[in-house]
Amino acid sequence: MRSRGGLDTAERVLGGPVLWAGLAALTAFALAPFVWVLLASFKTRAELYATPLVWLPTSLSLANYVEAWTSKLTPFSRFFANSLWVSSVTMVATTAISVLAGYALARFRFAGRQTVMLVFLATQMFPAVLLIAPLLSQWHALGLIDTYQALIYSNFSFTVPFTVWMLVGYFESIPRELEESALMDGCGRFGALCRVVLPLAAPGVAATAIFAFVSSWSELLFAITFTSQTEMRTLSAGLLFMVGQYEIQWGQLSAGVIISTLPVAVLFTVLQRHLIRGLTAGALKG
């Protein structure tokens, strides 16, 4: 009994203050760089280069945001628009293709089904840098260098295989009897997918859309390889080229980083409920 009581005491201590203190420390460690960048985005040039170090800005100045957004040398507004377009198209197209492909692989049995699944899985085993040379020669031959198509098609090669795998598992967790009832009531296969399966699969589809958007939004390797003109750069490439050879505009760079996080933060906020349900659906329904 004493031993059991000691274990209970240890569990209460470790599961209470110690656990929360550890989580708080990890959270502070993870948020520290973001807080530092946020504070730097409001500092003046004098405060950024002051010695000793100025931790907090004396006033919340928006000058860095205005300069970053309106600069002609590094047109951040253009970078933002490019990223928004590429990521949005990639998200919509990836979601549509993955829903159809995932549903077909989950519901139909046909020759080569397992091979297709293995091919999708195999594509995730290789780093993106291995595809740079063949993609570059292909886009150059097709005249797609410095175009949105090159970036969108390249993003497809990595987002679609993974999202198909995500949705196959989710569709398989939805009972087939629901679709069979819809088919008996006169719905076609596509009608059953749209009216019965997709509403139930909304969390999984939301998780897929978020993954596709975030992957495209933060992608850098394709952006710096397939674009050479300043007006075609995306946010990630644009932020990289804001680092000059002789000087780094820390204030504008920090403001650009903060602005670049806003679309992702908004998307997560809007779809947070569906995302959590989508990520935990396999464990709850399995």
C-alpha atoms as an extended CHARMM CRD file, in Angstrom:
* protein
*
       286  EXT
         1         1  MET       CA              0.0000000000        0.0000000000        0.0000000000  PROA      1               0.0000000000
         2         2  ARG       CA              2.8530000000        2.3680000000        0.8210000000  PROA      2               0.0000000000
         3         3  SER       CA              4.4750000000        1.5540000000       -2.4800000000  PROA      3               0.0000000000
         4         4  ARG       CA              1.2220000000        2.2140000000       -4.2890000000  PROA      4               0.0000000000
         5         5  GLY       CA              0.7640000000        5.4560000000       -2.3900000000  PROA      5               0.0000000000
         6         6  GLY       CA              4.2640000000        6.5420000000       -3.3590000000  PROA      6               0.0000000000
         7         7  LEU       CA              3.5000000000        5.8130000000       -7.0020000000  PROA      7               0.0000000000
         8         8  ASP       CA              0.2810000000        7.8090000000       -6.7990000000  PROA      8               0.0000000000
         9         9  THR       CA              2.1660000000       10.7420000000       -5.2850000000  PROA      9               0.0000000000
        10        10  ALA       CA              4.8320000000       10.5680000000       -7.9700000000  PROA      10              0.0000000000
        11        11  GLU       CA              2.1840000000       10.4410000000      -10.6970000000  PROA      11              0.0000000000
        12        12  ARG       CA              0.4110000000       13.4680000000       -9.2470000000  PROA      12              0.0000000000
        13        13  VAL       CA              3.6560000000       15.4490000000       -9.0540000000  PROA      13              0.0000000000
        14        14  LEU       CA              4.9740000000       14.4520000000      -12.4650000000  PROA      14              0.0000000000
        15        15  GLY       CA              1.5480000000       14.6710000000      -14.0760000000  PROA      15              0.0000000000
        16        16  GLY       CA              0.8370000000       18.0820000000      -12.6100000000  PROA      16              0.0000000000
        17        17  PRO       CA              3.3540000000       20.8810000000      -12.0020000000  PROA      17              0.0000000000
        18        18  VAL       CA              6.3300000000       19.1110000000      -13.5870000000  PROA      18              0.0000000000
        19        19  LEU       CA              4.3940000000       18.2510000000      -16.7470000000  PROA      19              0.0000000000
        20        20  TRP       CA              2.9670000000       21.7380000000      -17.1770000000  PROA      20              0.0000000000
        21        21  ALA       CA              6.3360000000       23.3450000000      -16.4350000000  PROA      21              0.0000000000
        22        22  GLY       CA              7.9500000000       21.1960000000      -19.1150000000  PROA      22              0.0000000000
        23        23  LEU       CA              5.2430000000       22.0290000000      -21.6440000000  PROA      23              0.0000000000
        24        24  ALA       CA              5.5490000000       25.7190000000      -20.8240000000  PROA      24              0.0000000000
        25        25  ALA       CA              9.3230000000       25.5860000000      -21.2980000000  PROA      25              0.0000000000
        26        26  LEU       CA              8.9860000000       23.8230000000      -24.6670000000  PROA      26              0.0000000000
        27        27  THR       CA              6.3260000000       26.3040000000      -25.7930000000  PROA      27              0.0000000000
        28        28  ALA       CA              8.4970000000       29.2630000000      -24.8050000000  PROA      28              0.0000000000
        29        29  PHE       CA             11.4680000000       27.7310000000      -26.6160000000  PROA      29              0.0000000000
        30        30  ALA       CA              9.4210000000       27.2340000000      -29.7850000000  PROA      30              0.0000000000
        31        31  LEU       CA              7.8180000000       30.6920000000      -29.6970000000  PROA      31              0.0000000000
        32        32  ALA       CA             10.9710000000       32.6530000000      -28.8240000000  PROA      32              0.0000000000
        33        33  PRO       CA             12.1840000000       33.0910000000      -32.4520000000  PROA      33              0.0000000000
        34        34  PHE       CA              8.7300000000       34.2290000000      -33.5940000000  PROA      34              0.0000000000
        35        35  VAL       CA              8.4410000000       36.7170000000      -30.7310000000  PROA      35              0.0000000000
        36        36  TRP       CA             11.8900000000       38.0670000000      -31.5270000000  PROA      36              0.0000000000
        37        37  VAL       CA             11.0220000000       38.5280000000      -35.2320000000  PROA      37              0.0000000000
        38        38  LEU       CA              7.7250000000       40.1980000000      -34.2880000000  PROA      38              0.0000000000
        39        39  LEU       CA              9.4870000000       42.6700000000      -31.9950000000  PROA      39              0.0000000000
        40        40  ALA       CA             12.1720000000       43.3480000000      -34.6030000000  PROA      40              0.0000000000
        41        41  SER       CA              9.5250000000       44.1730000000      -37.1930000000  PROA      41              0.0000000000
        42        42  PHE       CA              8.3770000000       47.1240000000      -35.0430000000  PROA      42              0.0000000000
        43        43  LYS       CA             11.8450000000       48.4940000000      -34.2450000000  PROA      43              0.0000000000
        44        44  THR       CA             13.4650000000       51.4400000000      -35.9290000000  PROA      44              0.0000000000
        45        45  ARG       CA             16.7950000000       51.0950000000      -37.7240000000  PROA      45              0.0000000000
        46        46  ALA       CA             18.5970000000       52.7100000000      -34.7740000000  PROA      46              0.0000000000
        47        47  GLU       CA             17.0480000000       50.2450000000      -32.3330000000  PROA      47              0.0000000000
        48        48  LEU       CA             17.9180000000       47.2500000000      -34.5140000000  PROA      48              0.0000000000
        49        49  TYR       CA             21.6110000000       48.1520000000      -34.6150000000  PROA      49              0.0000000000
        50        50  ALA       CA             21.8660000000       49.6780000000      -31.1420000000  PROA      50              0.0000000000
        51        51  THR       CA             24.5740000000       48.6050000000      -28.6840000000  PROA      51              0.0000000000
        52        52  PRO       CA             23.7790000000       47.3460000000      -26.1020000000  PROA      52              0.0000000000
        53        53  LEU       CA             20.9220000000       45.3320000000      -27.5140000000  PROA      53              0.0000000000
        54        54  VAL       CA             17.4540000000       46.8810000000      -27.3530000000  PROA      54              0.0000000000
        55        55  TRP       CA             15.0010000000       44.1330000000      -26.4600000000  PROA      55              0.0000000000
        56        56  LEU       CA             11.7150000000       46.0240000000      -26.7820000000  PROA      56              0.0000000000
        57        57  PRO       CA             10.8250000000       48.7270000000      -29.3100000000  PROA      57              0.0000000000
        58        58  THR       CA             10.1500000000       52.1270000000      -27.7950000000  PROA      58              0.0000000000
        59        59  SER       CA              7.0740000000       52.5070000000      -30.0170000000  PROA      59              0.0000000000
        60        60  LEU       CA              5.1190000000       50.2700000000      -32.3840000000  PROA      60              0.0000000000
        61        61  SER       CA              6.2000000000       51.6750000000      -35.7390000000  PROA      61              0.0000000000
        62        62  LEU       CA              4.7130000000       50.2700000000      -38.9350000000  PROA      62              0.0000000000
        63        63  ALA       CA              7.4380000000       51.7920000000      -41.1130000000  PROA      63              0.0000000000
        64        64  ASN       CA              9.0890000000       48.4170000000      -41.7730000000  PROA      64              0.0000000000
        65        65  TYR       CA              5.8010000000       46.9390000000      -42.9900000000  PROA      65              0.0000000000
        66        66  VAL       CA              5.1280000000       49.8970000000      -45.2960000000  PROA      66              0.0000000000
        67        67  GLU       CA              8.6610000000       49.8220000000      -46.7190000000  PROA      67              0.0000000000
        68        68  ALA       CA              8.5950000000       46.0540000000      -47.2560000000  PROA      68              0.0000000000
        69        69  TRP       CA              5.2110000000       46.1730000000      -48.9920000000  PROA      69              0.0000000000
        70        70  THR       CA              5.9610000000       49.1740000000      -51.2290000000  PROA      70              0.0000000000
        71        71  SER       CA              9.6530000000       48.6080000000      -52.0050000000  PROA      71              0.0000000000
        72        72  LYS       CA             10.4870000000       48.6420000000      -55.7300000000  PROA      72              0.0000000000
        73        73  LEU       CA             13.7830000000       46.8110000000      -55.2730000000  PROA      73              0.0000000000
        74        74  THR       CA             12.1260000000       43.8610000000      -53.5200000000  PROA      74              0.0000000000
        75        75  PRO       CA              8.3950000000       44.1110000000      -54.4010000000  PROA      75              0.0000000000
        76        76  PHE       CA              7.0180000000       42.1940000000      -51.4560000000  PROA      76              0.0000000000
        77        77  SER       CA              3.4190000000       42.7770000000      -52.5270000000  PROA      77              0.0000000000
        78        78  ARG       CA              4.1980000000       41.0220000000      -55.8140000000  PROA      78              0.0000000000
        79        79  PHE       CA              5.8720000000       38.1290000000      -53.9930000000  PROA      79              0.0000000000
        80        80  PHE       CA              2.8180000000       37.8190000000      -51.7710000000  PROA      80              0.0000000000
        81        81  ALA       CA              0.4230000000       37.7640000000      -54.7400000000  PROA      81              0.0000000000
        82        82  ASN       CA              2.5420000000       35.1430000000      -56.5350000000  PROA      82              0.0000000000
        83        83  SER       CA              2.6060000000       32.8520000000      -53.5080000000  PROA      83              0.0000000000
        84        84  LEU       CA             -1.1040000000       33.2910000000      -52.8770000000  PROA      84              0.0000000000
        85        85  TRP       CA             -1.9530000000       32.3670000000      -56.4710000000  PROA      85              0.0000000000
        86        86  VAL       CA              0.4080000000       29.3810000000      -56.6960000000  PROA      86              0.0000000000
        87        87  SER       CA             -0.6030000000       28.0120000000      -53.2800000000  PROA      87              0.0000000000
        88        88  SER       CA             -4.3390000000       28.5090000000      -53.8510000000  PROA      88              0.0000000000
        89        89  VAL       CA             -4.3330000000       26.8070000000      -57.2550000000  PROA      89              0.0000000000
        90        90  THR       CA             -2.1710000000       23.9900000000      -55.9040000000  PROA      90              0.0000000000
        91        91  MET       CA             -4.4950000000       23.5290000000      -52.9180000000  PROA      91              0.0000000000
        92        92  VAL       CA             -7.6990000000       23.4300000000      -55.0080000000  PROA      92              0.0000000000
        93        93  ALA       CA             -6.2980000000       21.1900000000      -57.7370000000  PROA      93              0.0000000000
        94        94  THR       CA             -4.5360000000       18.8600000000      -55.2780000000  PROA      94              0.0000000000
        95        95  THR       CA             -7.6850000000       18.4790000000      -53.1930000000  PROA      95              0.0000000000
        96        96  ALA       CA             -9.8770000000       17.7550000000      -56.2400000000  PROA      96              0.0000000000
        97        97  ILE       CA             -7.4610000000       15.2080000000      -57.7110000000  PROA      97              0.0000000000
        98        98  SER       CA             -6.7750000000       13.5570000000      -54.3520000000  PROA      98              0.0000000000
        99        99  VAL       CA            -10.4820000000       13.1970000000      -53.5360000000  PROA      99              0.0000000000
       100       100  LEU       CA            -11.2180000000       11.4420000000      -56.8180000000  PROA      100             0.0000000000
       101       101  ALA       CA             -8.0770000000        9.2910000000      -56.7820000000  PROA      101             0.0000000000
       102       102  GLY       CA             -8.3720000000        8.4420000000      -53.0900000000  PROA      102             0.0000000000
       103       103  TYR       CA            -12.0340000000        7.4810000000      -53.4460000000  PROA      103             0.0000000000
       104       104  ALA       CA            -11.2930000000        5.2570000000      -56.4600000000  PROA      104             0.0000000000
       105       105  LEU       CA             -8.4160000000        3.5000000000      -54.6880000000  PROA      105             0.0000000000
       106       106  ALA       CA            -10.4630000000        3.0490000000      -51.5030000000  PROA      106             0.0000000000
       107       107  ARG       CA            -13.6780000000        1.7580000000      -53.0900000000  PROA      107             0.0000000000
       108       108  PHE       CA            -12.6960000000       -0.0970000000      -56.2620000000  PROA      108             0.0000000000
       109       109  ARG       CA            -10.6130000000       -3.2230000000      -56.6140000000  PROA      109             0.0000000000
       110       110  PHE       CA             -8.7210000000       -3.4260000000      -59.8920000000  PROA      110             0.0000000000
       111       111  ALA       CA             -5.5190000000       -4.8820000000      -61.2830000000  PROA      111             0.0000000000
       112       112  GLY       CA             -2.5120000000       -2.7840000000      -60.3400000000  PROA      112             0.0000000000
       113       113  ARG       CA             -4.1780000000       -1.0660000000      -57.3920000000  PROA      113             0.0000000000
       114       114  GLN       CA             -1.4600000000       -2.0630000000      -54.9400000000  PROA      114             0.0000000000
       115       115  THR       CA              1.2170000000       -1.1220000000      -57.4490000000  PROA      115             0.0000000000
       116       116  VAL       CA             -0.2470000000        2.3630000000      -57.7790000000  PROA      116             0.0000000000
       117       117  MET       CA             -0.3070000000        2.7220000000      -53.9960000000  PROA      117             0.0000000000
       118       118  LEU       CA              3.3300000000        1.6080000000      -53.7540000000  PROA      118             0.0000000000
       119       119  VAL       CA              4.3580000000        4.0540000000      -56.4810000000  PROA      119             0.0000000000
       120       120  PHE       CA              2.6680000000        6.8850000000      -54.5790000000  PROA      120             0.0000000000
       121       121  LEU       CA              4.4930000000        5.8260000000      -51.4200000000  PROA      121             0.0000000000
       122       122  ALA       CA              7.8290000000        5.4970000000      -53.2260000000  PROA      122             0.0000000000
       123       123  THR       CA              7.6890000000        9.0930000000      -54.4260000000  PROA      123             0.0000000000
       124       124  GLN       CA              7.8470000000       10.2520000000      -50.8070000000  PROA      124             0.0000000000
       125       125  MET       CA             11.1350000000        8.4220000000      -50.2160000000  PROA      125             0.0000000000
       126       126  PHE       CA             13.2280000000       10.6900000000      -52.4430000000  PROA      126             0.0000000000
       127       127  PRO       CA             14.2270000000       14.2950000000      -51.7070000000  PROA      127             0.0000000000
       128       128  ALA       CA             12.9760000000       17.0320000000      -53.9790000000  PROA      128             0.0000000000
       129       129  VAL       CA             16.5100000000       17.9460000000      -55.0380000000  PROA      129             0.0000000000
       130       130  LEU       CA             16.7260000000       14.7240000000      -57.0800000000  PROA      130             0.0000000000
       131       131  LEU       CA             13.9690000000       16.0090000000      -59.3690000000  PROA      131             0.0000000000
       132       132  ILE       CA             15.4660000000       19.4500000000      -59.9790000000  PROA      132             0.0000000000
       133       133  ALA       CA             17.5580000000       18.4800000000      -63.0200000000  PROA      133             0.0000000000
       134       134  PRO       CA             14.8490000000       16.5390000000      -64.9270000000  PROA      134             0.0000000000
       135       135  LEU       CA             12.1470000000       19.0710000000      -64.0690000000  PROA      135             0.0000000000
       136       136  LEU       CA             14.3620000000       21.9770000000      -65.0630000000  PROA      136             0.0000000000
       137       137  SER       CA             15.1500000000       20.4450000000      -68.4640000000  PROA      137             0.0000000000
       138       138  GLN       CA             11.4760000000       19.5660000000      -68.9530000000  PROA      138             0.0000000000
       139       139  TRP       CA             10.1660000000       23.0350000000      -68.1060000000  PROA      139             0.0000000000
       140       140  HSD       CA             12.8660000000       24.6300000000      -70.2400000000  PROA      140             0.0000000000
       141       141  ALA       CA             11.8990000000       22.4580000000      -73.2310000000  PROA      141             0.0000000000
       142       142  LEU       CA              8.2310000000       23.3720000000      -72.7520000000  PROA      142             0.0000000000
       143       143  GLY       CA              8.9940000000       27.0660000000      -72.2920000000  PROA      143             0.0000000000
       144       144  LEU       CA              7.5890000000       27.1410000000      -68.7540000000  PROA      144             0.0000000000
       145       145  ILE       CA             10.5300000000       28.7260000000      -66.9530000000  PROA      145             0.0000000000
       146       146  ASP       CA              9.4010000000       31.8620000000      -65.0780000000  PROA      146             0.0000000000
       147       147  THR       CA              5.7420000000       30.8070000000      -65.2230000000  PROA      147             0.0000000000
       148       148  TYR       CA              3.1950000000       29.8790000000      -62.5900000000  PROA      148             0.0000000000
       149       149  GLN       CA              2.6050000000       26.5510000000      -64.3300000000  PROA      149             0.0000000000
       150       150  ALA       CA              6.1350000000       25.3330000000      -63.5980000000  PROA      150             0.0000000000
       151       151  LEU       CA              5.7360000000       26.0090000000      -59.8740000000  PROA      151             0.0000000000
       152       152  ILE       CA              2.2230000000       24.5440000000      -59.6580000000  PROA      152             0.0000000000
       153       153  TYR       CA              3.0500000000       21.3750000000      -61.6170000000  PROA      153             0.0000000000
       154       154  SER       CA              6.2180000000       20.8610000000      -59.5630000000  PROA      154             0.0000000000
       155       155  ASN       CA              4.2910000000       21.2000000000      -56.3130000000  PROA      155             0.0000000000
       156       156  PHE       CA              1.7990000000       18.6260000000      -57.6070000000  PROA      156             0.0000000000
       157       157  SER       CA              4.5450000000       16.0360000000      -57.8430000000  PROA      157             0.0000000000
       158       158  PHE       CA              4.9170000000       16.0830000000      -54.0580000000  PROA      158             0.0000000000
       159       159  THR       CA              1.5220000000       17.0750000000      -52.6700000000  PROA      159             0.0000000000
       160       160  VAL       CA             -0.7170000000       14.6940000000      -54.6550000000  PROA      160             0.0000000000
       161       161  PRO       CA              0.9050000000       11.3320000000      -53.7300000000  PROA      161             0.0000000000
       162       162  PHE       CA              0.8680000000       12.1050000000      -50.0050000000  PROA      162             0.0000000000
       163       163  THR       CA             -2.6500000000       13.5350000000      -49.9530000000  PROA      163             0.0000000000
       164       164  VAL       CA             -3.9840000000       10.5410000000      -51.9110000000  PROA      164             0.0000000000
       165       165  TRP       CA             -2.5540000000        8.2720000000      -49.2350000000  PROA      165             0.0000000000
       166       166  MET       CA             -4.1950000000       10.3990000000      -46.5410000000  PROA      166             0.0000000000
       167       167  LEU       CA             -7.6150000000       10.2510000000      -48.1640000000  PROA      167             0.0000000000
       168       168  VAL       CA             -7.4930000000        6.5420000000      -49.0390000000  PROA      168             0.0000000000
       169       169  GLY       CA             -7.2110000000        5.7130000000      -45.3460000000  PROA      169             0.0000000000
       170       170  TYR       CA             -9.9630000000        8.1580000000      -44.4680000000  PROA      170             0.0000000000
       171       171  PHE       CA            -12.4020000000        6.9380000000      -47.1430000000  PROA      171             0.0000000000
       172       172  GLU       CA            -11.8280000000        3.3310000000      -46.0780000000  PROA      172             0.0000000000
       173       173  SER       CA            -12.9660000000        4.2380000000      -42.5570000000  PROA      173             0.0000000000
       174       174  ILE       CA            -16.3730000000        5.4030000000      -43.8720000000  PROA      174             0.0000000000
       175       175  PRO       CA            -18.9150000000        2.5150000000      -43.9980000000  PROA      175             0.0000000000
       176       176  ARG       CA            -19.7750000000        1.3560000000      -47.4910000000  PROA      176             0.0000000000
       177       177  GLU       CA            -23.3970000000        0.7950000000      -46.4530000000  PROA      177             0.0000000000
       178       178  LEU       CA            -24.0080000000        4.5450000000      -46.5200000000  PROA      178             0.0000000000
       179       179  GLU       CA            -23.0890000000        4.7440000000      -50.1910000000  PROA      179             0.0000000000
       180       180  GLU       CA            -25.0070000000        1.5880000000      -51.0220000000  PROA      180             0.0000000000
       181       181  SER       CA            -28.1290000000        3.1270000000      -49.4960000000  PROA      181             0.0000000000
       182       182  ALA       CA            -27.6420000000        6.2470000000      -51.6050000000  PROA      182             0.0000000000
       183       183  LEU       CA            -27.1510000000        4.1210000000      -54.7400000000  PROA      183             0.0000000000
       184       184  MET       CA            -30.3340000000        2.2060000000      -54.0110000000  PROA      184             0.0000000000
       185       185  ASP       CA            -32.1930000000        5.5100000000      -53.6680000000  PROA      185             0.0000000000
       186       186  GLY       CA            -31.1750000000        6.4790000000      -57.1950000000  PROA      186             0.0000000000
       187       187  CYS       CA            -27.8970000000        8.3370000000      -56.7110000000  PROA      187             0.0000000000
       188       188  GLY       CA            -25.0830000000        7.6760000000      -59.1250000000  PROA      188             0.0000000000
       189       189  ARG       CA            -21.5770000000        6.9180000000      -57.9190000000  PROA      189             0.0000000000
       190       190  PHE       CA            -20.4800000000       10.5450000000      -58.2530000000  PROA      190             0.0000000000
       191       191  GLY       CA            -23.6810000000       11.7430000000      -56.5830000000  PROA      191             0.0000000000
       192       192  ALA       CA            -23.0880000000        9.3970000000      -53.6500000000  PROA      192             0.0000000000
       193       193  LEU       CA            -19.5440000000       10.7220000000      -53.3510000000  PROA      193             0.0000000000
       194       194  CYS       CA            -20.6760000000       14.3480000000      -53.2970000000  PROA      194             0.0000000000
       195       195  ARG       CA            -23.8000000000       13.9530000000      -51.1390000000  PROA      195             0.0000000000
       196       196  VAL       CA            -22.8020000000       11.2150000000      -48.7120000000  PROA      196             0.0000000000
       197       197  VAL       CA            -19.0580000000       10.6070000000      -48.5830000000  PROA      197             0.0000000000
       198       198  LEU       CA            -17.6490000000       14.1300000000      -48.8460000000  PROA      198             0.0000000000
       199       199  PRO       CA            -19.7050000000       15.5780000000      -45.9550000000  PROA      199             0.0000000000
       200       200  LEU       CA            -18.4570000000       12.7520000000      -43.7510000000  PROA      200             0.0000000000
       201       201  ALA       CA            -14.9160000000       13.1570000000      -45.0950000000  PROA      201             0.0000000000
       202       202  ALA       CA            -14.8280000000       16.9330000000      -44.5530000000  PROA      202             0.0000000000
       203       203  PRO       CA            -12.1780000000       16.7190000000      -41.7870000000  PROA      203             0.0000000000
       204       204  GLY       CA             -9.8930000000       14.6280000000      -43.9870000000  PROA      204             0.0000000000
       205       205  VAL       CA            -10.4150000000       16.9110000000      -46.9790000000  PROA      205             0.0000000000
       206       206  ALA       CA             -9.6570000000       19.9540000000      -44.8040000000  PROA      206             0.0000000000
       207       207  ALA       CA             -6.4330000000       18.3610000000      -43.5670000000  PROA      207             0.0000000000
       208       208  THR       CA             -5.5050000000       17.6200000000      -47.1870000000  PROA      208             0.0000000000
       209       209  ALA       CA             -6.1910000000       21.2040000000      -48.2800000000  PROA      209             0.0000000000
       210       210  ILE       CA             -4.1380000000       22.6610000000      -45.4340000000  PROA      210             0.0000000000
       211       211  PHE       CA             -1.2140000000       20.3410000000      -46.1630000000  PROA      211             0.0000000000
       212       212  ALA       CA             -1.2250000000       21.2680000000      -49.8720000000  PROA      212             0.0000000000
       213       213  PHE       CA             -1.4520000000       25.0030000000      -49.1610000000  PROA      213             0.0000000000
       214       214  VAL       CA              1.2550000000       25.0780000000      -46.4920000000  PROA      214             0.0000000000
       215       215  SER       CA              3.6180000000       22.9000000000      -48.5600000000  PROA      215             0.0000000000
       216       216  SER       CA              3.2570000000       25.2150000000      -51.5600000000  PROA      216             0.0000000000
       217       217  TRP       CA              3.3920000000       28.3860000000      -49.4750000000  PROA      217             0.0000000000
       218       218  SER       CA              6.6970000000       27.4840000000      -47.8080000000  PROA      218             0.0000000000
       219       219  GLU       CA              8.3390000000       25.7770000000      -50.8100000000  PROA      219             0.0000000000
       220       220  LEU       CA             11.7310000000       27.2990000000      -51.6760000000  PROA      220             0.0000000000
       221       221  LEU       CA             13.7670000000       24.9190000000      -53.8370000000  PROA      221             0.0000000000
       222       222  PHE       CA             11.4450000000       24.9840000000      -56.8520000000  PROA      222             0.0000000000
       223       223  ALA       CA             10.8380000000       28.7130000000      -56.4520000000  PROA      223             0.0000000000
       224       224  ILE       CA             14.5130000000       29.6970000000      -56.7220000000  PROA      224             0.0000000000
       225       225  THR       CA             15.2510000000       27.1500000000      -59.4870000000  PROA      225             0.0000000000
       226       226  PHE       CA             12.3670000000       27.7080000000      -61.8900000000  PROA      226             0.0000000000
       227       227  THR       CA             12.1240000000       31.5030000000      -61.5700000000  PROA      227             0.0000000000
       228       228  SER       CA             14.7610000000       34.0600000000      -62.4590000000  PROA      228             0.0000000000
       229       229  GLN       CA             12.6970000000       37.2140000000      -62.9050000000  PROA      229             0.0000000000
       230       230  THR       CA             12.0040000000       39.2880000000      -59.8040000000  PROA      230             0.0000000000
       231       231  GLU       CA              8.2930000000       39.6970000000      -60.5690000000  PROA      231             0.0000000000
       232       232  MET       CA              7.8250000000       35.8960000000      -60.6930000000  PROA      232             0.0000000000
       233       233  ARG       CA              9.3670000000       35.0780000000      -57.3240000000  PROA      233             0.0000000000
       234       234  THR       CA              7.2310000000       33.7030000000      -54.5350000000  PROA      234             0.0000000000
       235       235  LEU       CA              7.4120000000       34.7810000000      -50.9010000000  PROA      235             0.0000000000
       236       236  SER       CA             10.0110000000       32.2290000000      -49.8200000000  PROA      236             0.0000000000
       237       237  ALA       CA             12.3180000000       33.1410000000      -52.7060000000  PROA      237             0.0000000000
       238       238  GLY       CA             11.6010000000       36.8320000000      -52.2580000000  PROA      238             0.0000000000
       239       239  LEU       CA             12.5270000000       36.7540000000      -48.5770000000  PROA      239             0.0000000000
       240       240  LEU       CA             15.7610000000       34.9690000000      -49.4570000000  PROA      240             0.0000000000
       241       241  PHE       CA             16.7190000000       37.6570000000      -51.9830000000  PROA      241             0.0000000000
       242       242  MET       CA             15.9610000000       40.3880000000      -49.4310000000  PROA      242             0.0000000000
       243       243  VAL       CA             19.2920000000       39.4110000000      -47.8770000000  PROA      243             0.0000000000
       244       244  GLY       CA             21.7550000000       41.6570000000      -49.7150000000  PROA      244             0.0000000000
       245       245  GLN       CA             25.4270000000       41.0920000000      -50.3890000000  PROA      245             0.0000000000
       246       246  TYR       CA             26.6170000000       43.8930000000      -48.1280000000  PROA      246             0.0000000000
       247       247  GLU       CA             23.6430000000       44.5690000000      -45.8790000000  PROA      247             0.0000000000
       248       248  ILE       CA             20.5440000000       42.8870000000      -44.5230000000  PROA      248             0.0000000000
       249       249  GLN       CA             17.4480000000       45.0130000000      -44.0090000000  PROA      249             0.0000000000
       250       250  TRP       CA             16.4640000000       43.3100000000      -40.7660000000  PROA      250             0.0000000000
       251       251  GLY       CA             13.4290000000       45.4780000000      -40.1720000000  PROA      251             0.0000000000
       252       252  GLN       CA             11.8920000000       44.8830000000      -43.6050000000  PROA      252             0.0000000000
       253       253  LEU       CA             12.8730000000       41.2220000000      -43.5430000000  PROA      253             0.0000000000
       254       254  SER       CA             11.2040000000       40.7300000000      -40.1460000000  PROA      254             0.0000000000
       255       255  ALA       CA              8.0680000000       42.5170000000      -41.3430000000  PROA      255             0.0000000000
       256       256  GLY       CA              8.0040000000       40.3150000000      -44.4400000000  PROA      256             0.0000000000
       257       257  VAL       CA              8.2720000000       37.1740000000      -42.3430000000  PROA      257             0.0000000000
       258       258  ILE       CA              5.3550000000       38.2560000000      -40.1630000000  PROA      258             0.0000000000
       259       259  ILE       CA              3.2140000000       39.1030000000      -43.1940000000  PROA      259             0.0000000000
       260       260  SER       CA              4.0480000000       35.7560000000      -44.7870000000  PROA      260             0.0000000000
       261       261  THR       CA              2.6790000000       33.8860000000      -41.7840000000  PROA      261             0.0000000000
       262       262  LEU       CA             -0.7440000000       35.5610000000      -41.8900000000  PROA      262             0.0000000000
       263       263  PRO       CA             -2.4320000000       33.4530000000      -44.6410000000  PROA      263             0.0000000000
       264       264  VAL       CA             -1.3180000000       30.2020000000      -43.0440000000  PROA      264             0.0000000000
       265       265  ALA       CA             -2.4730000000       31.3940000000      -39.6160000000  PROA      265             0.0000000000
       266       266  VAL       CA             -5.8720000000       32.4240000000      -41.0070000000  PROA      266             0.0000000000
       267       267  LEU       CA             -6.2720000000       29.1080000000      -42.8310000000  PROA      267             0.0000000000
       268       268  PHE       CA             -5.4350000000       27.1450000000      -39.6890000000  PROA      268             0.0000000000
       269       269  THR       CA             -7.8380000000       29.2460000000      -37.6210000000  PROA      269             0.0000000000
       270       270  VAL       CA            -10.7230000000       28.7300000000      -40.0520000000  PROA      270             0.0000000000
       271       271  LEU       CA            -10.1320000000       24.9920000000      -40.5630000000  PROA      271             0.0000000000
       272       272  GLN       CA             -8.7260000000       24.1260000000      -37.1370000000  PROA      272             0.0000000000
       273       273  ARG       CA            -11.7560000000       22.1110000000      -36.0390000000  PROA      273             0.0000000000
       274       274  HSD       CA            -11.7880000000       20.0560000000      -39.2350000000  PROA      274             0.0000000000
       275       275  LEU       CA             -8.0180000000       19.6060000000      -39.1490000000  PROA      275             0.0000000000
       276       276  ILE       CA             -8.0060000000       18.1420000000      -35.6490000000  PROA      276             0.0000000000
       277       277  ARG       CA            -10.8660000000       15.7930000000      -36.5220000000  PROA      277             0.0000000000
       278       278  GLY       CA             -9.1180000000       14.7820000000      -39.7240000000  PROA      278             0.0000000000
       279       279  LEU       CA             -5.8250000000       13.9620000000      -38.0310000000  PROA      279             0.0000000000
       280       280  THR       CA             -7.5030000000       11.9350000000      -35.2610000000  PROA      280             0.0000000000
       281       281  ALA       CA            -10.1770000000       10.2370000000      -37.3770000000  PROA      281             0.0000000000
       282       282  GLY       CA             -8.0950000000        7.1480000000      -38.0300000000  PROA      282             0.0000000000
       283       283  ALA       CA             -7.5530000000        6.5010000000      -34.3380000000  PROA      283             0.0000000000
       284       284  LEU       CA            -11.1860000000        7.1490000000      -33.4450000000  PROA      284             0.0000000000
       285       285  LYS       CA            -12.8100000000        5.2190000000      -36.3040000000  PROA      285             0.0000000000
       286       286  GLY       CA            -10.2610000000        2.5250000000      -36.9240000000  PROA      286             0.0000000000
